[in-house]
């Protein structure tokens, strides 16, 4: 695949994946197109007693985490080449009883999910998407992904005339300042117009998937706001991709493309977990049992799993901080990754990243083979270091792991910036891994 096709595919993937649920559905659709068959966790698989011959499978959990794999040779003897990423991004999630009526405006109460950089959320055209659970006409519970698609809300800034210190000491009160405004309510029938679950019911019944069996009552939902501005290539020489959720849909897409195009002989696996942005400790997060249970079912016994994992390697891909020219002193002078200068190996002596000299060497060698430049990142010695799914998965499984990622600006903003070449470089390296 050429860079332009890859970048266009990445941007389309992000645009159709406003939430982890949508990201998993989009990935499953692409996997199906490439011959991957869905496995259900509730079924008996019996994969461990078969001779692998290139079968391709995927399995999801909670509609928000996904594992896909291709088995080409003996798992115990050869292990797996694995790539890990996460499907979630920091955002604003709608509260269970969300309606706020204030000065005749309808607003929705929101919870902050993960480490959101809040200021960029003001003055954006916001839409809403996620999963809704409802009762249907025949009395059973159904679950449906919804996406309003159009901009239905905004969080307007306060005018500078009403806050003269806005540019010097602006802080965001998460409870008071964030509820997005959806509409000006009419003078009468206010209660009816402001019923959020009634609005969701209307959306569900307008949806083709629910049309045959009508939704009668909304029971619950997980919905989050997102910016409707589509991803775009920007810069005088088209150097950058500007988009929401580059952390970490960029790595999900990169791993997915490397997997589906792989014609190699290795056993290849991609795992994309939800809940990284809130610490990974959940039934579907990297600290939960999802990957481990899939691997145990593939290998068949404790002994085989241990032997298989000892022969395996994981590349954990999550974006890195590029050195920002206006804030260059936030980086160690010898470890400031540049955008479009290649993927970054992330190192931390205190194991906030799982890379070690053995796995770092392997990644550098793969970059050489793929003819891709490579950089390294270590946080300044006087600053705290971030983390990702790499060390969590490594400690859950005991698998050799390297933490890598493409350098970006504005991580956790509603619009982040990455290099148009870096994601493509990483894709080439991951393809090399699967060869
Ligand atoms: Zn991330």
Boltz pocket constraint, residues with backbone or C-beta under 6 A from the ligand:
constraints:
  - pocket:
      binder: B
      contacts: [[A, 86], [A, 88], [A, 247], [A, 248], [A, 276], [A, 318], [A, 319], [A, 388]]
      max_distance: 6.0
